């Protein structure tokens, strides 16, 4: 198992080259890759054959490292876009709320001003006609025969008119203040909209780069696994399955994430986020591990706490991603190349991880609950 990972110096150097380059020439045309002549020559000598095996394994490791790094970067960029989109939505809501309140305050000011004007007009008329005062103050108009009562009524009428005018002025000032705040909020919203668009474009470019790295890896890996099989007298598919098993075992030996659970999201374009469908798929898969319904209950609780069963769930502090909150996210590449967007692939990886690391979802849940912050 260790032999697969020899040649780390070659792997590191090649990984750096892959990250900096847009692509690679076909394996047979690049001196960094062994040719079939190299393979045939090595077969005649055991030491040379082992060296060639180590060399090929180093190249495969570097290819996978480069593809994983590109995938992790793409997830990070989509998380940044998700945060920008959340900020934009909050700013839009604030701007809309302020504009609504400003409109309401302006309407209230107009209403109070109208009421104040009506009272002022009534007060003016009352100076020469007590009849109009009696009518305006009904049903207490029968008391208006008293001059003292009439004077008091006029005084209260004046106070009411003054109060309404003051309220109208206050509402007018509030409307002006809210309008100014709304204008500022709209400018912030517009800037955030620009930022979100830029973040989205950067994320899409990162995803395209990750896809290109993955395609490059797959192109060269096909030839390299065939060369390994020739050197070791095995089938290429066996060599590839062996490599995948080693990678999966290494993932199981490390924690899925560093704790805390998802607190944001990283939305690749065209991704379908459906927690109910994800749970249904997982329920159909647990039987392959010999687990029953009780284990599904534990799995639901575990991944509810980690991600809410959202395939685009993201932890902004650790970088953990997906339904099982894999850290780094690219660990899930061992389950399939579509790990970034496919909930089923994430679940397949997560179930395999739980089986290897804990034996069952309930055991994993027990460990998760015992840790603060929670992790498994």
MARNUZA-956033 format. One line per field, with one value per residue (C-alpha): chain; residue in three letters; residue number from 1; x, y, z. Coordinates in steps of 0.02 Angstrom, whole numbers, padded with zeros to 5 digits. Last residue first. Layout:
<recs>
kette: A;...;
rest: ALA;...;
nr: NUM;...;
X: X;...;
Y: Y;...;
Z: Z;...;
</recs>
This chain:
<recs>
kette: A;A;A;A;A;A;A;A;A;A;A;A;A;A;A;A;A;A;A;A;A;A;A;A;A;A;A;A;A;A;A;A;A;A;A;A;A;A;A;A;A;A;A;A;A;A;A;A;A;A;A;A;A;A;A;A;A;A;A;A;A;A;A;A;A;A;A;A;A;A;A;A;A;A;A;A;A;A;A;A;A;A;A;A;A;A;A;A;A;A;A;A;A;A;A;A;A;A;A;A;A;A;A;A;A;A;A;A;A;A;A;A;A;A;A;A;A;A;A;A;A;A;A;A;A;A;A;A;A;A;A;A;A;A;A;A;A;A;A;A;A;A;A;A;A;A;A;A;A;A;A;A;A;A;A;A;A;A;A;A;A;A;A;A;A;A;A;A;A;A;A;A;A;A;A;A;A;A;A;A;A;A;A;A;A;A;A;A;A;A;A;A;A;A;A;A;A;A;A;A;A;A;A;A;A;A;A;A;A;A;A;A;A;A;A;A;A;A;A;A;A;A;A;A;A;A;A;A;A;A;A;A;A;A;A;A;A;A;A;A;A;A;A;A;A;A;A;A;A;A;A;A;A;A;A;A;A;A;A;A;A;A;A;A;A;A;A;A;A;A;A;A;A;A;A;A;A;A;A;A;A;A;A;A;A;A;A;A;A;A;A;A;A;A;A;A;A;A;A;A;A;A;A;A;A;A;A;A;A;A;A;A;A;A;A;A;A;A;A;A;A;A;A;A;A;A;A;A;A;A;A;A;A;A;A;A;A;A;A;A;A;A;A;A;A;A;A;A;A;A;A;A;A;A;A;A;A;A;A;A;A;A;A;A;A;A;A;A;A;A;A;A;A;A;A;A;
rest: UNK;UNK;UNK;UNK;UNK;UNK;UNK;UNK;UNK;UNK;UNK;UNK;UNK;UNK;UNK;UNK;UNK;UNK;UNK;UNK;UNK;UNK;UNK;UNK;UNK;UNK;UNK;UNK;UNK;UNK;UNK;UNK;UNK;UNK;UNK;UNK;UNK;UNK;UNK;UNK;UNK;UNK;UNK;UNK;UNK;UNK;UNK;UNK;UNK;UNK;UNK;UNK;UNK;UNK;UNK;UNK;UNK;UNK;UNK;UNK;UNK;UNK;UNK;UNK;UNK;UNK;UNK;UNK;UNK;UNK;UNK;UNK;UNK;UNK;UNK;UNK;UNK;UNK;UNK;UNK;UNK;UNK;UNK;UNK;UNK;UNK;UNK;UNK;UNK;UNK;UNK;UNK;UNK;UNK;UNK;UNK;UNK;UNK;UNK;UNK;UNK;UNK;UNK;UNK;UNK;UNK;UNK;UNK;UNK;UNK;UNK;UNK;UNK;UNK;UNK;UNK;UNK;UNK;UNK;UNK;UNK;UNK;UNK;UNK;UNK;UNK;UNK;UNK;UNK;UNK;UNK;UNK;UNK;UNK;UNK;UNK;UNK;UNK;UNK;UNK;UNK;UNK;UNK;UNK;UNK;UNK;UNK;UNK;UNK;UNK;UNK;UNK;UNK;UNK;UNK;UNK;UNK;UNK;UNK;UNK;UNK;UNK;UNK;UNK;UNK;UNK;UNK;UNK;UNK;UNK;UNK;UNK;UNK;UNK;UNK;UNK;UNK;UNK;UNK;UNK;UNK;UNK;UNK;UNK;UNK;UNK;UNK;UNK;UNK;UNK;UNK;UNK;UNK;UNK;UNK;UNK;UNK;UNK;UNK;UNK;UNK;UNK;UNK;UNK;UNK;UNK;UNK;UNK;UNK;UNK;UNK;UNK;UNK;UNK;UNK;UNK;UNK;UNK;UNK;UNK;UNK;UNK;UNK;UNK;UNK;UNK;UNK;UNK;UNK;UNK;UNK;UNK;UNK;UNK;UNK;UNK;UNK;UNK;UNK;UNK;UNK;UNK;UNK;UNK;UNK;UNK;UNK;UNK;UNK;UNK;UNK;UNK;UNK;UNK;UNK;UNK;UNK;UNK;UNK;UNK;UNK;UNK;UNK;UNK;UNK;UNK;UNK;UNK;UNK;UNK;UNK;UNK;UNK;UNK;UNK;UNK;UNK;UNK;UNK;UNK;UNK;UNK;UNK;UNK;UNK;UNK;UNK;UNK;UNK;UNK;UNK;UNK;UNK;UNK;UNK;UNK;UNK;UNK;UNK;UNK;UNK;UNK;UNK;UNK;UNK;UNK;UNK;UNK;UNK;UNK;UNK;UNK;UNK;UNK;UNK;UNK;UNK;UNK;UNK;UNK;UNK;UNK;UNK;UNK;UNK;UNK;UNK;UNK;UNK;UNK;UNK;UNK;UNK;UNK;UNK;UNK;UNK;UNK;UNK;UNK;UNK;UNK;UNK;UNK;UNK;UNK;UNK;UNK;UNK;UNK;UNK;UNK;UNK;UNK;UNK;UNK;UNK;UNK;UNK;UNK;UNK;UNK;UNK;UNK;UNK;UNK;UNK;UNK;UNK;UNK;UNK;UNK;UNK;UNK;UNK;UNK;
nr: 376;375;374;373;372;371;370;369;368;367;366;365;364;363;362;361;360;359;358;357;356;355;354;353;352;351;350;349;348;347;346;345;344;343;342;341;340;339;338;337;336;335;334;333;332;331;330;329;328;327;326;325;324;323;322;321;320;319;318;317;316;315;314;313;312;311;310;309;308;307;306;305;304;303;302;301;300;299;298;297;296;295;294;293;292;291;290;289;288;287;286;285;284;283;282;281;280;279;278;277;276;275;274;273;272;271;270;269;268;267;266;265;264;263;262;261;260;259;258;257;256;255;254;253;252;251;250;249;248;247;246;245;244;243;242;241;240;239;238;237;236;235;234;233;232;231;230;229;228;227;226;225;224;223;222;221;220;219;218;217;216;215;214;213;212;211;210;209;208;207;206;205;204;203;202;201;200;199;198;197;196;195;194;193;192;191;190;189;188;187;186;185;184;183;182;181;180;179;178;177;176;175;174;173;172;171;170;169;168;167;166;165;164;163;162;161;160;159;158;157;156;155;154;153;152;151;150;149;148;147;146;145;144;143;142;141;140;139;138;137;136;135;134;133;132;131;130;129;128;127;126;125;124;123;122;121;120;119;118;117;116;115;114;113;112;111;110;109;108;107;106;105;104;103;102;101;100;99;98;97;96;95;94;93;92;91;90;89;88;87;86;85;84;83;82;81;80;79;78;77;76;75;74;73;72;71;70;69;68;67;66;65;64;63;62;61;60;59;58;57;56;55;54;53;52;51;50;49;48;47;46;45;44;43;42;41;40;39;38;37;36;35;34;33;32;31;30;29;28;27;26;25;24;23;22;21;20;19;18;17;16;15;14;13;12;11;10;9;8;7;6;5;4;3;2;1;
X: -00836;-00856;-00956;-00878;-00876;-00859;-00967;-01111;-01001;-00927;-01101;-01156;-01010;-01058;-01237;-01183;-01087;-00912;-00826;-00686;-00711;-00901;-00916;-00801;-00893;-01058;-00987;-00912;-01075;-01169;-01059;-01083;-01270;-01271;-01190;-01117;-00938;-00921;-00943;-00775;-00829;-00812;-00625;-00659;-00743;-00575;-00587;-00687;-00541;-00620;-00781;-00939;-01045;-01178;-01053;-00902;-00775;-00677;-00630;-00691;-00821;-00901;-00997;-01161;-01186;-01254;-01377;-01419;-01441;-01251;-01168;-01309;-01434;-01293;-01280;-01465;-01510;-01368;-01429;-01604;-01529;-01434;-01597;-01671;-01544;-01361;-01283;-01168;-01264;-01423;-01367;-01392;-01580;-01595;-01453;-01551;-01707;-01604;-01532;-01705;-01768;-01615;-01638;-01502;-01490;-01333;-01345;-01210;-01100;-01176;-01058;-01161;-01141;-01130;-01089;-01036;-00927;-00793;-00628;-00700;-00710;-00573;-00424;-00393;-00547;-00473;-00315;-00421;-00514;-00350;-00281;-00442;-00440;-00262;-00308;-00458;-00345;-00218;-00355;-00430;-00260;-00250;-00097;00075;00165;00253;00109;-00020;00080;00085;-00103;-00124;-00016;-00112;-00281;-00208;-00149;-00322;-00406;-00287;-00306;-00495;-00485;-00371;-00489;-00640;-00547;-00505;-00686;-00739;-00615;-00682;-00858;-00804;-00718;-00875;-00984;-00872;-00878;-01068;-01078;-00965;-01072;-01229;-01140;-01104;-01287;-01344;-01227;-01296;-01473;-01433;-01372;-01532;-01637;-01547;-01584;-01766;-01776;-01711;-01833;-01979;-01929;-01923;-02097;-02159;-02094;-02176;-02342;-02329;-02299;-02447;-02558;-02506;-02539;-02713;-02750;-02692;-02801;-02953;-02918;-02914;-03074;-03159;-03102;-03169;-03334;-03346;-03318;-03449;-03575;-03707;-03583;-03638;-03766;-03623;-03558;-03613;-03550;-03389;-03390;-03575;-03557;-03401;-03493;-03631;-03508;-03471;-03341;-03183;-03248;-03213;-03028;-03029;-03117;-02981;-02847;-02934;-02941;-02760;-02703;-02798;-02719;-02546;-02575;-02623;-02478;-02355;-02429;-02404;-02223;-02193;-02267;-02159;-02003;-02048;-02064;-01897;-01813;-01883;-01829;-01652;-01640;-01706;-01584;-01440;-01486;-01500;-01333;-01247;-01313;-01253;-01080;-01073;-01123;-00994;-00860;-00922;-00911;-00730;-00691;-00771;-00669;-00509;-00546;-00572;-00410;-00314;-00395;-00346;-00167;-00153;-00228;-00102;00041;-00011;-00020;00153;00225;00143;00222;00395;00376;00325;00473;00591;00517;00541;00719;00757;00674;00758;00681;00517;00606;00642;00459;00401;00527;00475;00294;00346;00362;00295;00400;00474;00305;00252;00192;00091;-00007;00039;-00013;-00132;-00153;00008;00040;-00057;00019;00198;00170;00097;00248;00369;00267;00247;00432;00475;00342;00416;00332;00142;00094;00231;00143;00000;
Y: 00649;00828;00924;01075;01003;00816;00682;00710;00674;00518;00450;00499;00402;00250;00269;00290;00124;00050;00207;00253;00131;00125;00312;00351;00232;00313;00487;00444;00370;00518;00642;00547;00549;00736;00773;00948;00949;00759;00747;00659;00509;00427;00457;00638;00654;00696;00853;00944;00950;00915;00824;00897;00738;00833;00944;01046;01077;01238;01256;01430;01458;01287;01248;01163;01138;00960;01009;00867;00993;01007;00937;00928;00860;00746;00661;00660;00581;00456;00405;00373;00278;00168;00123;00078;-00060;-00068;-00214;-00100;-00123;-00091;00088;00132;00150;00258;00366;00399;00447;00562;00650;00668;00753;00867;00929;01046;01033;01114;01204;01328;01286;01353;01362;01377;01447;01393;01208;01108;01168;01036;00998;00891;00713;00662;00570;00383;00363;00477;00370;00215;00296;00345;00168;00094;00210;00159;-00025;00004;00088;-00053;-00182;-00088;-00086;-00276;-00356;-00411;-00286;-00185;-00204;-00157;-00003;00048;00027;00133;00267;00269;00292;00411;00531;00572;00561;00686;00806;00795;00830;00979;01047;01025;01116;01258;01270;01273;01412;01512;01489;01547;01702;01746;01721;01830;01967;01959;01961;02114;02208;02165;02218;02387;02407;02360;02485;02620;02566;02576;02754;02803;02714;02807;02973;02924;02870;03039;03135;03028;03055;03243;03240;03131;03256;03400;03309;03270;03454;03503;03377;03443;03624;03579;03484;03631;03749;03639;03625;03815;03832;03708;03803;03965;03882;03807;03979;04055;03927;03894;03772;03634;03567;03545;03396;03277;03375;03478;03529;03577;03683;03765;03807;03888;03991;04096;04233;04156;03982;04005;04020;03867;03766;03815;03768;03603;03563;03613;03499;03353;03384;03398;03237;03146;03220;03169;02994;02978;03035;02912;02769;02812;02823;02657;02573;02645;02588;02413;02401;02458;02335;02190;02229;02239;02070;01991;02066;02003;01827;01837;01892;01749;01624;01697;01672;01493;01470;01527;01405;01261;01305;01309;01137;01070;01144;01071;00902;00902;00950;00818;00685;00723;00726;00558;00484;00552;00478;00311;00313;00346;00214;00086;00140;00117;-00054;-00105;-00042;-00147;-00300;-00283;-00341;-00254;-00086;-00090;-00125;00018;00142;00093;00123;00299;00364;00538;00692;00677;00732;00663;00492;00568;00685;00867;00948;01087;01266;01263;01332;01199;01060;01118;01127;00952;00891;00951;00880;00712;00696;00731;00610;00466;00332;00336;00172;00080;00119;00000;
Z: 00660;00716;00845;00928;01058;01037;01118;00997;00846;00926;00959;00784;00709;00811;00753;00572;00573;00566;00625;00504;00360;00366;00398;00251;00136;00184;00155;-00014;-00077;-00004;-00096;-00258;-00230;-00196;-00364;-00387;-00321;-00316;-00506;-00533;-00428;-00258;-00241;-00286;-00115;-00037;-00144;-00011;00109;00226;00183;00258;00236;00136;00046;00096;00234;00205;00388;00434;00298;00319;00159;00115;-00073;-00062;00075;00194;00336;00328;00483;00609;00484;00427;00595;00636;00469;00487;00660;00594;00448;00572;00659;00491;00460;00411;00317;00217;00055;00156;00182;-00001;-00020;00133;00066;-00094;00003;00114;-00038;-00116;00042;00052;-00128;-00191;-00382;-00451;-00617;-00573;-00422;-00260;-00112;00048;00222;00404;00381;00533;00676;00678;00593;00454;00391;00513;00440;00426;00317;00185;00181;00156;00012;-00074;-00054;-00123;-00272;-00312;-00302;-00414;-00541;-00538;-00556;-00703;-00788;-00775;-00697;-00758;-00645;-00781;-00903;-00771;-00725;-00908;-00922;-00766;-00845;-01008;-00927;-00799;-00934;-01002;-00833;-00757;-00902;-00890;-00703;-00729;-00861;-00747;-00608;-00726;-00780;-00598;-00561;-00708;-00641;-00470;-00540;-00640;-00486;-00379;-00511;-00518;-00328;-00319;-00446;-00349;-00191;-00270;-00320;-00145;-00065;-00182;-00139;00046;00026;-00066;00064;00204;00119;00095;00276;00334;00221;00280;00461;00433;00356;00497;00625;00531;00525;00709;00747;00638;00724;00894;00841;00776;00937;01042;00941;00962;01147;01160;01059;01172;01325;01253;01212;01386;01465;01351;01411;01283;01209;01327;01202;01078;01174;01035;00936;00942;00758;00761;00917;00847;00685;00785;00887;00733;00720;00795;00759;00575;00607;00721;00587;00462;00587;00618;00432;00409;00551;00477;00305;00381;00475;00315;00217;00353;00357;00169;00186;00327;00225;00075;00184;00267;00097;00037;00197;00180;-00003;00037;00183;00079;-00061;00064;00138;-00035;-00088;00069;00036;-00146;-00091;00034;-00100;-00220;-00089;-00067;-00256;-00248;-00108;-00203;-00358;-00254;-00184;-00360;-00425;-00278;-00307;-00491;-00449;-00313;-00427;-00563;-00438;-00366;-00541;-00580;-00422;-00459;-00631;-00558;-00425;-00555;-00663;-00518;-00484;-00666;-00667;-00513;-00589;-00759;-00922;-00884;-00880;-01066;-01106;-00995;-01065;-01243;-01192;-01149;-00972;-00936;-00897;-01073;-01143;-01312;-01251;-01110;-01222;-01198;-01036;-00988;-00930;-00831;-00658;-00564;-00668;-00639;-00451;-00453;-00552;-00421;-00280;-00364;-00407;-00226;-00167;-00269;-00166;-00138;-00219;-00124;00039;00000;
</recs>
